[in-house]
Amino acid sequence: MSFMYRVYEVLGVVKEVRGKVIRVFGDIVSVAVDDETLHIMGIRGTYVKIKTGKNRDLLGIVSNLNLLDELYRQSSGRISILESYSEISLTRNEIIVSLLGSLTDNGIDRKIDTIPSPGDDVYPLTTDELSRIFSRGDIRIGSLTTNANVEVKLDINELATKHAAILAMTGAGKSNALGVLLIQILKRFDHARILLIDTHSEYVILGGEKSPIRDKTIVYAPVGKFKQILEKDGVNALSLETPYWMLTLEEWYSLLGLTPQATRQRRSFREALRNIKGERRLNDPIYFDLRELYSAIRSTGNEELIEKFEDAINTEEYEFIFYPKETTEILKRDDISSEEKIKMVFKKISEPIIRDGLKIIALGGLSADVQNSVVSMLLRTLFRIAVEAKLAGHPIPAIIAVEEAHIYAPKDMYATAKQIIERIAKEGRKFGIGLLLVSQRPRELSETALAQCGTLIALKTVNPSDQKHIQNSLEDVTSMITSSLPGLGRGEAIISGPSVPVPCVVKVDLFDEAIEREFNERLGLGGKDIDFREEWMNGLKDEVIEEIFKRIYSVKRDERERIKSKGSLDEFFNR
């Protein structure tokens, strides 16, 4: 005997799995089921089909349960007077279904154009029906938690043009989810263009010598010890340079630690920069000698500003900004015009944006202020290129993935990169720029940026403020479904938005398994928790401690000679 829907067997009798509509309240439907059916259909996230009397099949998702003991209710709660209670109790089982749309021959119509009625039959969707719904996208993210045989794919156009966000608490699997998306995009599209702001340098392994996608991945890192550490770990990183003369005024403020409250120092620096650039706009990328700016700052007489500037240009981690070797060599050339020099520098800086593949900007180890300045300049450059390319009729589509997005676009705080991120969120789709924000602190993320993210991938979250923030952003998922955020397992996610046909609860693929399936090679993603048990069992060896000290104190000979007296940095500038 063959049935269209799943069946179960009781005492040798095969029965069809179905329920009955008993109550309708707007888009919420109560469905009565017996005890056996409850174990099949009564699982949150299960998809059901409601066959209406108008020959229109509606699609719904089980969002909650309502189980009631009738005997207990009729006894007015006096359970103590009942004998053999467990043997004679009667139950009433209801599953709460949220309507998602109508089933059609072509898939799903999100419009609900008919109303279910009490008595309508309700069936669980079969694996084949679910596969036809969720396998139409471009890139696989995982499988349904309620049916591991149904893979869930995302529509890349909807994901990129409508923006997306991956939100979760620490350790819930957001890095894994982003890693899976990256390898799937690179596998599916030969000329994909992704710029990843890697705040903690946890994705650099994708560009390492053991990575199966190393030919599609380029890592950019600041010169100095940060780049050397990556190279020692088998990652051949290219130099990231952010020339000081291309910084905007706000980026300078961030770099020097001039908060909005430091009004006097800000005014003095603005005056000094104005003296250097003359009649030109302060934010124009115009080359000038750093010594000129230092002299202009000294002429303001603002001692606090002078000290902050001296500290900044003497800081090793700022070297790629104040002493960019490759761009400086270009500017020193005598065989080309000044205009050609600027073009070559701009091309060098734009390289991570224009080239195909995954470009990882490894910022691990840099301070938040420096990271903000770098991200701000890179995204400003990208946005300018995207606008000009679109106007020229040759768009350069790209996705910007931002890890720890709340650092660059905080909700109620100032950050240098916040303005450009919010602008891309609002206008980027017109010029072919997709935004993918990743954060473990949704409540601290800019509401302006998050509100523009059409697709949300929400993993386990327990903080009530984060839950509320996510729930307010998941427009097409009921509060009943989002209430399950604390109960999600590691790697499970609620996905909502235009990149999926309907909201779904997904078991996100494990990165290790996904990359082996797609490339037939194994590779572990960075950023995993430290195994305290193993580390504490093995102990710390002397040679390891020695290596750590060498990394801390291994500075270049010419960098050891710091200027001891204030007032002159000629020796420093002539390094």
C-alpha positions as CSV (number, residue, x, y, z in Angstrom):
1,M,0.0,0.0,0.0
2,S,1.4,3.4,-0.9
3,F,0.4,6.7,0.6
4,M,1.3,10.3,-0.4
5,Y,2.0,11.3,3.2
6,R,4.0,9.6,6.0
7,V,2.2,6.8,7.8
8,Y,2.5,5.1,11.2
9,E,1.5,1.7,12.3
10,V,-0.5,0.9,15.5
11,L,-1.5,-2.7,16.4
12,G,-0.8,-3.7,12.8
13,V,-3.1,-1.1,11.3
14,V,-1.6,1.5,8.9
15,K,-3.0,4.9,9.4
16,E,-2.5,8.2,7.5
17,V,-0.8,11.0,9.4
18,R,-3.1,14.0,9.5
19,G,-4.7,16.5,11.7
20,K,-7.8,18.7,11.6
21,V,-8.2,22.4,11.8
22,I,-10.2,23.4,14.8
23,R,-9.6,27.1,15.2
24,V,-8.4,30.0,13.0
25,F,-7.2,33.3,14.3
26,G,-5.7,35.5,11.6
27,D,-2.6,33.7,10.3
28,I,-2.5,31.4,13.3
29,V,-4.3,28.0,13.0
30,S,-4.9,25.5,15.7
31,V,-4.8,21.9,14.6
32,A,-6.0,18.9,16.6
33,V,-3.9,15.7,16.4
34,D,-4.0,12.4,18.3
35,D,-1.2,11.2,20.5
36,E,0.6,9.2,17.7
37,T,0.4,12.0,15.2
38,L,1.7,14.5,17.8
39,H,5.1,12.7,17.8
40,I,5.4,13.3,14.1
41,M,3.8,16.7,13.4
42,G,4.2,18.3,16.9
43,I,7.8,19.3,16.4
44,R,8.5,23.0,16.1
45,G,9.7,23.9,12.6
46,T,7.7,21.1,10.9
47,Y,6.0,22.1,7.7
48,V,2.4,21.2,7.0
49,K,-0.1,21.4,4.2
50,I,-3.6,22.5,4.9
51,K,-6.0,21.3,2.2
52,T,-8.8,23.9,2.1
53,G,-12.3,23.4,0.6
54,K,-11.4,25.8,-2.2
55,N,-8.8,23.4,-3.7
56,R,-6.1,25.7,-2.5
57,D,-3.3,24.2,-0.4
58,L,-1.8,26.4,2.3
59,L,1.7,26.1,3.7
60,G,2.3,26.5,7.4
61,I,5.0,25.9,10.0
62,V,4.5,24.4,13.4
63,S,5.4,27.2,15.8
64,N,4.1,25.9,19.2
65,L,2.1,23.3,21.0
66,N,-1.0,23.4,23.2
67,L,-1.4,20.2,25.3
68,L,-4.3,20.0,27.8
69,D,-5.5,17.3,30.1
70,E,-9.3,17.4,29.9
71,L,-9.9,15.3,33.0
72,Y,-7.7,17.6,35.1
73,R,-9.5,20.7,33.7
74,Q,-13.0,19.2,34.5
75,S,-11.8,18.4,38.1
76,S,-11.0,22.1,38.6
77,G,-7.5,21.2,39.3
78,R,-8.3,18.9,42.2
79,I,-5.9,16.2,41.2
80,S,-5.7,14.8,44.7
81,I,-9.2,13.3,44.5
82,L,-8.6,11.3,41.4
83,E,-7.6,7.7,41.6
84,S,-5.5,5.9,39.0
85,Y,-5.1,9.3,37.4
86,S,-2.5,8.2,34.9
87,E,-4.6,5.4,33.6
88,I,-7.8,7.3,32.9
89,S,-6.6,10.8,32.0
90,L,-7.7,12.2,28.7
91,T,-5.6,14.6,26.6
92,R,-6.4,17.2,24.1
93,N,-3.5,17.8,21.7
94,E,-3.2,21.0,19.5
95,I,-0.4,22.1,17.4
96,I,-0.2,25.8,16.6
97,V,0.5,26.5,12.9
98,S,1.7,29.8,11.5
99,L,0.6,30.3,7.9
100,L,3.4,31.1,5.4
101,G,1.7,31.2,2.0
102,S,0.1,29.1,-0.6
103,L,1.5,26.1,-2.4
104,T,1.6,26.3,-6.2
105,D,2.9,24.3,-9.1
106,N,5.8,26.6,-9.3
107,G,6.7,26.6,-5.6
108,I,5.3,29.0,-3.1
109,D,3.2,32.1,-3.3
110,R,3.8,34.1,-0.1
111,K,0.3,35.6,-0.5
112,I,-2.4,33.9,1.5
113,D,-5.5,34.2,-0.7
114,T,-7.8,31.8,1.0
115,I,-8.9,31.1,4.6
116,P,-8.7,27.7,6.2
117,S,-11.8,26.4,7.9
118,P,-12.4,24.1,10.9
119,G,-12.5,20.6,9.6
120,D,-9.8,21.1,6.9
121,D,-7.3,18.3,6.7
122,V,-3.7,19.0,7.7
123,Y,-0.7,16.8,6.5
124,P,3.0,17.0,7.0
125,L,4.9,17.8,3.8
126,T,6.9,14.9,2.3
127,T,10.6,15.0,1.7
128,D,10.1,15.4,-2.0
129,E,7.7,18.3,-1.5
130,L,10.2,20.0,0.9
131,S,13.1,19.4,-1.5
132,R,11.2,21.1,-4.3
133,I,10.8,24.1,-2.0
134,F,14.2,24.5,-0.5
135,S,16.6,23.3,-3.2
136,R,16.0,26.0,-5.7
137,G,18.7,28.3,-4.5
138,D,22.4,28.6,-5.5
139,I,24.4,27.9,-2.4
140,R,23.8,25.2,0.3
141,I,23.8,26.4,3.9
142,G,22.6,23.2,5.6
143,S,19.6,21.0,6.0
144,L,16.2,21.3,7.8
145,T,16.4,20.4,11.4
146,T,13.2,18.4,11.1
147,N,14.3,16.5,8.0
148,A,18.1,16.0,7.4
149,N,17.4,14.7,3.9
150,V,16.2,18.2,2.8
151,E,19.0,20.5,1.9
152,V,18.5,24.3,2.2
153,K,19.9,26.5,-0.5
154,L,20.1,30.3,-0.5
155,D,19.4,32.5,-3.5
156,I,22.7,34.4,-4.1
157,N,21.0,37.4,-5.8
158,E,18.6,37.9,-3.0
159,L,21.3,37.4,-0.4
160,A,23.6,40.0,-2.0
161,T,21.3,42.7,-3.2
162,K,19.0,42.7,-0.1
163,H,22.0,42.3,2.3
164,A,22.2,39.8,5.2
165,A,23.2,39.4,8.8
166,I,24.5,36.4,10.8
167,L,23.6,36.9,14.5
168,A,24.4,34.7,17.5
169,M,25.9,34.5,20.9
170,T,29.5,33.6,21.3
171,G,30.2,29.9,20.5
172,A,26.9,29.4,18.7
173,G,28.4,28.9,15.3
174,K,28.4,32.2,13.5
175,S,32.0,31.9,12.3
176,N,31.1,28.4,11.0
177,A,28.1,29.7,9.2
178,L,30.1,32.4,7.5
179,G,32.8,30.0,6.6
180,V,30.3,27.6,5.0
181,L,28.8,30.5,2.9
182,L,32.2,31.6,1.7
183,I,33.3,28.2,0.5
184,Q,30.0,27.5,-1.2
185,I,30.1,30.9,-3.0
186,L,33.7,30.3,-4.2
187,K,32.8,26.7,-5.3
188,R,29.7,27.8,-7.2
189,F,31.0,31.1,-8.9
190,D,34.4,31.3,-10.6
191,H,34.5,35.1,-10.5
192,A,32.9,35.8,-7.1
193,R,34.2,38.9,-5.4
194,I,34.1,38.9,-1.6
195,L,35.9,41.4,0.7
196,L,36.1,39.9,4.3
197,I,36.9,42.2,7.2
198,D,38.6,39.7,9.5
199,T,38.7,41.5,12.8
200,H,40.5,38.7,14.7
201,S,42.3,37.1,11.7
202,E,40.5,33.8,12.3
203,Y,39.8,33.2,8.6
204,V,43.3,33.6,7.3
205,I,43.7,29.8,7.2
206,L,41.6,29.9,4.1
207,G,44.5,31.5,2.3
208,G,47.1,29.1,3.8
209,E,49.2,26.5,2.0
210,K,47.0,23.7,3.1
211,S,43.7,25.3,2.0
212,P,41.9,23.8,-1.0
213,I,40.7,27.3,-1.9
214,R,44.1,29.0,-1.6
215,D,44.1,29.8,-5.3
216,K,40.9,31.8,-4.8
217,T,41.9,33.5,-1.6
218,I,44.2,36.4,-1.0
219,V,45.1,37.6,2.5
220,Y,46.1,41.2,3.1
221,A,47.9,42.1,6.4
222,P,49.6,45.2,7.8
223,V,53.4,45.1,7.3
224,G,55.5,44.3,10.3
225,K,55.0,41.6,12.9
226,F,51.4,40.9,12.0
227,K,52.3,39.9,8.5
228,Q,55.4,38.0,9.7
229,I,53.2,35.9,12.1
230,L,50.9,34.9,9.3
231,E,53.8,34.0,7.1
232,K,55.3,31.8,9.8
233,D,51.9,30.0,10.1
234,G,52.0,29.2,6.3
235,V,49.9,32.1,5.1
236,N,51.5,34.1,2.3
237,A,50.0,37.5,3.0
238,L,50.3,40.5,0.8
239,S,51.0,43.9,2.3
240,L,48.1,46.0,3.4
241,E,48.8,49.7,3.0
242,T,46.6,52.6,4.0
243,P,48.6,55.8,3.3
244,Y,48.0,58.5,5.8
245,W,47.5,61.1,3.1
246,M,44.4,59.3,1.9
247,L,42.7,59.4,5.3
248,T,39.6,61.6,5.9
249,L,39.5,64.0,8.8
250,E,37.3,61.6,10.8
251,E,39.7,58.8,10.2
252,W,42.5,60.9,11.4
253,Y,40.5,61.7,14.6
254,S,40.0,58.0,15.2
255,L,43.6,57.1,14.5
256,L,44.8,59.7,17.0
257,G,42.2,58.9,19.6
258,L,40.5,62.3,19.3
259,T,37.0,61.6,20.6
260,P,34.1,64.0,19.9
261,Q,34.7,65.4,23.4
262,A,38.2,66.5,22.6
263,T,37.0,69.6,20.8
264,R,40.1,71.7,21.3
265,Q,42.5,69.0,20.0
266,R,40.2,68.3,17.1
267,R,40.1,72.0,16.2
268,S,43.9,72.3,16.4
269,F,44.4,69.2,14.1
270,R,41.8,70.5,11.6
271,E,43.7,73.8,11.5
272,A,47.0,72.0,11.0
273,L,45.6,69.8,8.2
274,R,44.0,72.8,6.6
275,N,47.4,74.6,6.5
276,I,48.8,71.6,4.6
277,K,46.1,71.1,2.0
278,G,45.4,74.8,1.4
279,E,42.3,75.5,-0.6
280,R,41.6,71.9,-1.4
281,R,39.0,69.9,0.5
282,L,40.2,68.3,3.7
283,N,39.1,64.8,2.7
284,D,40.6,64.9,-0.8
285,P,43.4,62.2,-1.2
286,I,46.3,64.6,-1.7
287,Y,49.8,63.6,-1.0
288,F,51.9,65.6,1.5
289,D,55.0,65.0,3.5
290,L,54.4,63.7,7.1
291,R,57.0,66.1,8.4
292,E,54.9,69.0,7.1
293,L,51.9,67.9,9.1
294,Y,54.1,67.4,12.2
295,S,55.4,71.0,11.9
296,A,51.9,72.4,11.4
297,I,50.7,70.5,14.5
298,R,53.6,71.9,16.5
299,S,52.7,75.4,15.4
300,T,49.3,75.1,17.0
301,G,51.0,74.9,20.4
302,N,48.6,72.2,21.6
303,E,50.9,70.0,23.7
304,E,48.3,67.2,24.1
305,L,47.8,66.9,20.4
306,I,51.6,67.0,19.8
307,E,52.1,64.1,22.2
308,K,49.3,62.0,20.6
309,F,50.7,62.6,17.2
310,E,54.2,61.6,18.3
311,D,52.9,58.5,20.0
312,A,51.0,57.5,16.9
313,I,53.8,57.8,14.4
314,N,56.1,55.9,16.8
315,T,53.7,53.0,17.2
316,E,54.7,49.9,15.4
317,E,51.2,48.8,14.5
318,Y,50.6,52.1,12.6
319,E,53.6,51.6,10.3
320,F,51.5,50.5,7.4
321,I,49.7,53.8,7.6
322,F,52.5,56.3,8.3
323,Y,55.3,54.5,6.4
324,P,53.7,52.6,3.5
325,K,56.7,51.2,1.6
326,E,55.2,50.2,-1.8
327,T,53.1,53.4,-2.3
328,T,56.0,55.5,-1.1
329,E,58.2,53.9,-3.8
330,I,55.7,54.8,-6.4
331,L,55.6,58.4,-5.3
332,K,59.4,58.7,-5.4
333,R,59.6,57.6,-9.1
334,D,60.9,60.3,-11.4
335,D,59.9,58.6,-14.7
336,I,56.2,59.2,-14.4
337,S,53.9,62.2,-13.9
338,S,52.3,63.1,-10.6
339,E,48.9,62.2,-12.0
340,E,50.2,58.8,-13.0
341,K,51.7,58.3,-9.6
342,I,48.3,58.9,-7.9
343,K,46.6,56.5,-10.3
344,M,49.1,53.8,-9.5
345,V,48.7,54.3,-5.8
346,F,44.9,54.3,-6.0
347,K,45.2,51.0,-8.0
348,K,47.4,49.5,-5.4
349,I,45.0,50.4,-2.6
350,S,42.0,49.2,-4.6
351,E,43.5,45.9,-5.4
352,P,41.8,44.0,-2.6
353,I,38.4,45.3,-3.9
354,I,38.7,44.7,-7.6
355,R,40.4,41.3,-7.9
356,D,38.2,38.2,-8.1
357,G,38.0,35.7,-5.3
358,L,38.0,36.0,-1.5
359,K,40.1,38.9,-0.2
360,I,40.7,38.7,3.6
361,I,41.7,41.9,5.4
362,A,43.5,40.4,8.4
363,L,43.2,43.0,11.2
364,G,43.9,40.8,14.2
365,G,46.1,42.5,16.8
366,L,45.3,46.1,15.7
367,S,43.5,48.4,18.0
368,A,39.8,49.2,17.4
369,D,40.6,52.7,16.4
370,V,43.1,51.6,13.7
371,Q,40.7,48.9,12.5
372,N,37.9,51.5,12.2
373,S,40.1,53.8,10.2
374,V,41.3,51.0,7.8
375,V,37.8,49.7,7.3
376,S,36.4,53.1,6.7
377,M,39.0,53.9,4.0
378,L,38.6,50.5,2.3
379,L,34.8,50.7,2.1
380,R,34.9,54.4,1.0
381,T,37.2,53.3,-1.8
382,L,35.0,50.4,-2.7
383,F,31.9,52.5,-2.8
384,R,33.5,55.1,-5.0
385,I,34.7,52.4,-7.4
386,A,31.2,50.8,-7.5
387,V,29.5,54.0,-8.2
388,E,31.8,55.0,-11.1
389,A,31.7,51.4,-12.5
390,K,27.9,51.5,-12.5
391,L,27.8,54.9,-14.2
392,A,30.2,53.6,-16.8
393,G,27.9,50.7,-17.5
394,H,30.3,48.1,-16.2
395,P,29.2,47.2,-12.6
396,I,31.7,45.4,-10.3
397,P,29.4,43.4,-8.0
398,A,31.0,42.5,-4.6
399,I,29.9,41.3,-1.2
400,I,31.4,42.9,1.9
401,A,31.5,40.5,4.9
402,V,32.2,42.3,8.2
403,E,33.0,40.2,11.2
404,E,32.3,41.8,14.6
405,A,30.2,44.4,12.8
406,H,29.1,46.0,16.1
407,I,32.7,47.4,16.4
408,Y,32.4,49.3,13.1
409,A,28.7,50.2,13.2
410,P,27.7,50.4,16.9
411,K,24.1,51.3,17.8
412,D,24.5,54.3,20.1
413,M,28.2,55.2,19.7
414,Y,30.5,56.9,17.4
415,A,32.8,54.9,15.1
416,T,34.7,56.1,12.1
417,A,33.4,53.3,9.8
418,K,29.8,53.6,10.9
419,Q,28.8,56.2,8.4
420,I,30.1,54.4,5.3
421,I,28.6,51.0,6.5
422,E,25.2,52.5,7.0
423,R,25.4,54.2,3.6
424,I,26.3,51.0,1.9
425,A,23.4,49.3,3.7
426,K,21.0,51.9,2.4
427,E,22.5,52.5,-1.1
428,G,24.8,49.7,-1.9
429,R,22.3,47.5,-3.8
430,K,22.0,50.1,-6.4
431,F,25.7,49.9,-7.2
432,G,26.2,46.2,-6.8
433,I,27.5,46.1,-3.3
434,G,26.1,43.4,-0.9
435,L,26.6,43.6,2.8
436,L,26.9,40.7,5.1
437,L,27.1,41.7,8.8
438,V,28.3,39.2,11.4
439,S,27.8,40.0,15.1
440,Q,27.6,38.3,18.5
441,R,26.0,41.4,20.0
442,P,22.9,42.2,18.0
443,R,21.7,44.7,20.6
444,E,24.8,46.8,20.0
445,L,24.6,46.8,16.2
446,S,23.4,49.8,14.3
447,E,19.7,49.6,13.8
448,T,20.0,51.5,10.6
449,A,22.4,48.9,9.1
450,L,20.5,45.9,10.5
451,A,17.2,47.1,9.3
452,Q,18.5,47.0,5.7
453,C,19.5,43.3,6.0
454,G,16.7,41.3,4.3
455,T,18.1,37.9,5.1
456,L,18.8,37.1,8.8
457,I,20.6,34.0,9.9
458,A,19.9,33.9,13.7
459,L,21.6,31.2,15.7
460,K,21.3,30.4,19.4
461,T,20.8,33.6,21.5
462,V,20.0,33.7,25.2
463,N,20.3,37.4,26.0
464,P,16.7,38.9,26.2
465,S,17.8,42.2,24.6
466,D,19.5,40.3,21.7
467,Q,16.4,38.2,21.3
468,K,14.2,41.2,21.1
469,H,16.5,42.9,18.7
470,I,16.5,39.9,16.4
471,Q,12.7,39.4,16.7
472,N,12.1,43.0,15.6
473,S,14.3,42.4,12.5
474,L,12.6,39.1,11.5
475,E,9.6,40.6,9.9
476,D,8.1,37.4,8.4
477,V,8.7,35.0,11.4
478,T,6.2,35.0,14.2
479,S,7.2,35.7,17.8
480,M,6.4,32.0,18.5
481,I,9.2,30.9,16.2
482,T,11.8,33.4,17.4
483,S,11.0,32.4,21.0
484,S,12.9,29.2,20.2
485,L,16.2,31.1,19.8
486,P,17.4,30.1,23.3
487,G,16.6,26.5,22.6
488,L,18.5,26.2,19.4
489,G,21.4,23.7,19.4
490,R,24.9,24.6,18.4
491,G,24.9,25.3,14.7
492,E,21.2,25.5,14.3
493,A,19.7,28.7,12.9
494,I,16.5,30.4,12.0
495,I,16.8,31.8,8.5
496,S,14.4,34.4,7.3
497,G,14.2,36.7,4.3
498,P,14.1,36.7,0.5
499,S,17.1,34.4,0.0
500,V,14.9,31.4,1.3
501,P,11.4,30.6,0.0
502,V,9.9,30.6,3.5
503,P,11.4,31.0,7.0
504,C,13.1,27.8,8.2
505,V,15.0,26.2,11.0
506,V,18.3,24.9,9.6
507,K,21.1,22.7,10.9
508,V,24.0,24.6,9.3
509,D,26.7,22.4,7.7
510,L,29.9,22.0,9.7
511,F,32.7,23.8,7.9
512,D,35.1,20.9,8.1
513,E,32.6,18.5,6.5
514,A,31.4,21.1,3.9
515,I,34.9,21.8,2.6
516,E,35.7,18.1,2.4
517,R,32.5,17.4,0.5
518,E,33.1,20.3,-2.0
519,F,36.9,20.0,-2.4
520,N,37.7,16.5,-1.1
521,E,40.2,18.0,1.4
522,R,40.1,18.6,5.1
523,L,40.6,22.0,6.7
524,G,39.8,23.4,10.1
525,L,38.5,26.9,10.5
526,G,40.3,29.2,13.0
527,G,38.5,31.0,15.8
528,K,37.6,27.8,17.7
529,D,37.6,27.8,21.5
530,I,40.8,26.9,23.3
531,D,40.7,23.3,24.7
532,F,41.5,24.1,28.4
533,R,41.4,20.4,29.3
534,E,44.0,19.5,26.8
535,E,46.2,22.5,27.2
536,W,46.3,22.1,31.0
537,M,47.1,18.4,30.8
538,N,50.1,19.0,28.5
539,G,51.6,22.0,30.2
540,L,53.7,24.9,28.8
541,K,57.2,24.1,27.5
542,D,60.1,26.5,28.0
543,E,60.8,26.7,24.3
544,V,57.2,27.9,23.7
545,I,57.7,30.7,26.3
546,E,61.0,31.7,24.7
547,E,59.3,31.9,21.3
548,I,56.6,34.2,22.7
549,F,59.2,36.5,24.2
550,K,61.0,36.6,20.9
551,R,57.9,37.7,19.1
552,I,57.2,40.4,21.6
553,Y,60.7,41.9,21.6
554,S,61.8,41.2,18.0
555,V,61.8,44.7,16.7
556,K,63.9,46.1,13.8
557,R,67.2,47.6,14.7
558,D,66.2,51.0,13.2
559,E,63.0,50.9,15.2
560,R,64.8,50.5,18.5
561,E,66.2,54.1,18.2
562,R,63.2,56.1,19.4
563,I,63.4,59.9,19.7
564,K,64.2,60.7,23.3
565,S,63.6,64.5,23.2
566,K,60.4,66.3,22.1
567,G,60.5,68.8,19.4
568,S,62.5,67.0,16.7
569,L,61.5,63.9,14.7
570,D,64.1,64.3,11.9
571,E,66.0,61.2,12.9
572,F,62.7,59.2,13.1
573,F,61.5,60.5,9.8
574,N,64.8,59.6,8.2
575,R,64.6,55.9,9.2
